[in-house]
């Protein structure tokens, strides 16, 4: 069924992909499978002629042609600092499979990472595994990564093997419009930081339905230094962190005071028995209907929400 559904010229909608293929797409389709594929002998245009690596498939894609790369069930791949470069704009990368068959990428060095240097891409249904302690970042937005979507990305770590952060957003505005939806991270490592980190301003960042549990004294979703975050939208996330001072922001940390956007309908848990907020009060981001349980609150909630007028 997969072969019949993804022939060249079919219509394919990656946004609605949940294991079945819907037909709303124009462009090329390339297949990748590590155990049966070959980068030298195969074209990648059908499952039985799959390529062996994601990088080989990206190199065959045409920029802004809505090309799709299908990572077939059971695909595994080791990532280095230079092995995987998302440098073709408008590409969709879809992992097929669940459980142990979900396509898996292992980061075995602290410098291992995906280098993202092209805009308007989609990544969906991938598992990323830390194979060493303190992997600096899983995804590095080096340049021009605007409007990238990360959907159903699962990060696996342990008390000794971890990602310091999962996404590094790079210089100002190169991550504008990026979206994280249904990402999953759970680790007991205290060196794990927020899902995403930046030291520069980015506009219209979106975090929806993510699940983040870590033991560090850091935000769950985004640590942004003094950056201003215009139009940020954070909804329906769960975060549990090791913060002992929840006043700095349980979901988003920024010391900027001219941000805008909304943080609503989220659930949080910290190790702070006193004041907890979803985002620092001075940020000017609208925050409402967020529920936070502190160190002494198990099975109960404390509602926090403050409306700001951004003036």
C-alpha positions in Angstrom: 0.0 0.0 0.0 2.9 2.4 0.8 4.5 1.8 -2.6 1.2 2.4 -4.4 0.4 5.5 -2.5 3.7 7.4 -2.9 4.4 7.2 -6.6 5.8 10.4 -8.2 3.1 13.0 -8.8 0.8 11.7 -6.1 -0.8 14.2 -3.8 0.5 13.8 -0.3 -0.3 15.7 2.9 2.5 15.3 5.5 0.7 17.3 8.1 -2.0 14.7 8.4 0.4 11.7 8.4 -0.4 9.3 11.2 0.7 6.0 9.6 -1.6 6.2 6.6 -0.9 8.2 3.5 -3.3 10.9 2.4 -2.9 12.1 -1.2 -2.3 15.8 -1.4 1.2 16.2 -2.6 3.3 17.0 -5.7 7.0 16.2 -5.9 9.6 13.5 -5.7 9.6 10.7 -3.1 12.8 9.0 -1.9 13.0 6.0 0.5 15.6 5.2 3.1 16.3 1.9 4.9 19.6 1.2 6.6 19.6 -2.7 6.5 18.5 -3.1 2.8 19.5 0.2 1.3 22.5 1.3 -0.7 23.7 4.8 -1.5 25.7 3.6 -4.5 23.6 0.8 -6.1 20.1 2.2 -5.5 18.1 5.2 -6.8 15.9 5.6 -3.7 12.8 6.0 -5.8 11.1 2.8 -4.6 11.2 0.9 -1.2 13.1 -2.0 -2.9 15.7 0.5 -4.2 16.0 2.4 -0.9 19.0 4.5 0.0 21.0 3.8 3.1 21.2 7.2 4.8 19.1 10.3 5.2 21.9 12.5 3.9 21.9 10.6 0.6 18.2 11.2 0.2 18.4 14.9 1.1 21.1 15.3 -1.6 18.7 14.0 -4.2 15.9 16.4 -3.3 15.1 19.6 -5.2 14.7 22.8 -3.2 11.1 24.0 -2.7 9.7 21.2 -4.7 7.8 19.7 -1.7 9.9 16.5 -2.0 9.3 13.8 0.6 11.8 11.4 2.2 10.3 8.3 3.7 12.4 6.6 6.4 11.1 3.0 6.3 10.4 0.9 9.5 13.5 -0.3 11.3 15.8 2.3 9.8 18.8 3.1 12.1 21.6 5.6 11.6 24.5 7.0 13.5 24.8 10.8 13.6 28.1 12.7 13.6 28.8 16.5 13.5 28.8 16.5 9.7 26.9 13.4 8.6 23.4 14.8 8.3 22.7 18.3 6.8 19.1 19.4 6.2 20.2 21.9 3.6 17.5 21.6 0.9 14.5 23.9 1.5 10.9 22.6 1.6 11.7 18.9 2.2 9.5 16.7 4.4 11.1 13.8 6.3 8.6 11.1 7.4 9.5 8.2 9.7 7.3 5.2 9.2 6.9 2.7 12.1 6.1 2.7 15.8 7.7 1.2 18.9 11.0 -0.5 18.1 10.4 0.0 14.4 10.4 3.8 14.6 13.4 5.2 12.6 16.1 5.9 15.1 19.2 8.1 15.0 21.9 7.7 17.6 24.2 10.5 18.8 27.5 8.9 19.9 29.7 12.0 20.3 29.0 15.2 22.2 29.3 17.1 18.9 26.9 14.9 17.0 24.0 16.9 15.5 21.6 17.6 12.7 22.7 20.7 10.9 19.6 22.6 9.7 20.4 25.3 7.1 17.2 25.3 5.0 13.8 26.7 5.6 10.2 25.3 5.3 11.1 21.7 6.1 9.0 19.2 8.1 10.4 16.3 10.3 7.9 13.8 11.7 7.9 10.5 13.7 11.6 10.1 14.5 13.4 8.8 17.6 16.7 10.4 18.6 18.9 8.6 21.2 21.8 10.0 23.2 24.6 7.5 23.1 26.9 9.5 25.3 26.7 12.0 28.1 26.1 15.7 27.3 25.4 15.8 23.6 25.5 19.5 23.0 22.4 19.7 20.8 20.4 17.4 18.6 19.4 20.0 16.0 21.5 23.1 15.3 19.8 25.9 13.4 22.9 27.2 11.7 21.2 29.5 9.2 17.9 30.0 7.4 15.9 27.5 9.3 12.6 29.5 9.4 9.3 27.7 9.5 10.8 24.3 10.2 8.2 21.9 11.8 9.2 19.1 14.3 6.3 16.8 14.8 6.3 13.6 17.0 10.0 13.7 17.7 11.0 11.4 20.6 14.2 12.0 22.5 15.5 9.1 24.6 18.1 9.6 27.3 19.1 8.1 30.6 20.7 9.3 33.9 24.1 9.2 32.2 23.4 9.7 28.4 21.6 12.9 27.6 21.2 15.9 25.3 22.2 19.2 26.9 19.4 20.6 24.8 17.4 19.3 21.9 17.2 22.3 19.6 19.6 25.3 19.4 17.9 28.1 17.5 21.0 30.1 16.4 21.3 33.7 15.4 18.4 36.2 15.5 15.4 35.4 13.4 16.8 32.4 11.6 14.2 30.3 13.5 11.2 32.5 13.0 8.0 30.6 12.6 9.4 27.2 13.7 7.0 24.8 15.3 7.3 22.0 17.9 4.4 19.7 18.3 4.1 16.4 20.3 7.8 16.2 21.0 8.6 13.8 23.9 11.6 14.1 26.2 12.0 12.3 29.5 15.3 12.1 31.4 16.5 12.1 35.0 19.8 13.7 34.0 20.4 17.1 35.8 22.5 18.3 32.9 19.5 18.3 30.5 18.3 21.8 29.7 15.2 23.0 28.0 13.8 21.5 24.9 15.1 24.5 22.9 17.6 27.2 23.7 18.6 30.5 22.1 20.5 33.7 23.0 18.8 35.7 20.2 15.3 37.0 19.3 13.0 34.9 17.2 9.4 35.6 16.2 6.3 33.4 16.1 7.7 30.3 17.8 5.1 27.7 18.4 5.1 24.9 21.1 2.0 22.6 21.1 1.3 19.4 23.0 4.9 18.7 24.0 5.8 16.5 27.0 9.1 17.3 28.7 10.4 15.9 32.0 13.9 16.6 33.2 15.7 17.1 36.4 17.6 20.3 35.7 17.0 23.8 37.1 15.9 25.0 33.7 12.7 25.7 31.7 10.8 22.9 30.1 10.4 24.3 26.6 12.6 27.3 25.9 15.5 29.1 27.6 16.0 32.4 25.7 18.4 34.5 27.8 17.5 38.2 27.3 15.9 37.6 23.9 12.6 39.2 23.0 10.1 36.7 21.7 7.4 38.3 19.6 4.3 36.3 18.8 5.2 33.2 20.8 2.4 30.7 21.1 2.6 28.0 23.8 -0.4 25.7 24.3 -1.3 22.3 25.9 2.2 21.4 27.0 3.3 19.4 30.0 6.6 20.1 31.7 8.2 18.8 34.9 11.5 20.3 35.8 14.0 20.3 38.7 13.6 24.0 39.2 13.8 25.2 42.8 13.0 28.7 41.8 9.9 28.6 39.6 9.6 32.4 39.5 12.1 32.5 36.5 9.7 30.6 34.3 8.8 26.9 34.2 7.9 26.8 30.5 9.8 29.8 29.1 12.7 31.7 30.5 13.5 35.2 29.2 14.7 38.3 30.9 13.5 40.4 28.0 10.6 42.8 28.8 9.1 43.5 25.4 7.9 40.1 24.2 4.4 39.3 23.0 2.2 36.3 22.4 0.3 33.8 24.6 1.0 30.9 27.0 -2.2 29.2 27.9 -3.7 25.8 29.0 -0.4 24.2 30.0 0.4 21.9 33.0 3.6 22.1 35.0 5.4 20.6 38.0 8.5 21.9 39.8 10.6 21.4 42.9 9.7 24.8 44.1 7.3 25.0 47.0 6.8 28.7 46.6 6.1 30.9 43.6 5.9 29.3 40.2 5.1 31.0 36.9 4.9 29.8 33.3 7.0 32.7 32.0 8.6 35.7 33.9 5.9 38.2 34.8 8.0 41.1 33.3 8.1 39.5 29.9 4.7 41.0 28.9 3.6 37.7 27.4 -0.1 36.9 28.0 -0.3 33.9 30.4 -3.6 32.4 31.6 -5.2 29.0 32.5 -1.8 27.5 33.3 -1.7 25.0 36.1 1.4 24.5 38.2 2.1 22.1 41.0 5.0 22.9 43.3 7.1 20.5 45.4 4.4 20.1 48.1 1.5 19.6 45.6 0.9 16.1 44.4 -2.5 15.6 42.8 -3.5 19.2 43.3 -3.1 22.3 41.2 -2.4 26.0 41.6 -3.8 28.2 38.9 -1.6 31.1 37.7 -2.5 33.5 35.0 -1.8 37.2 34.4 -3.1 39.3 31.6 -0.6 41.8 30.2 -1.4 44.6 27.7 2.2 44.7 26.2 2.5 48.4 26.8 
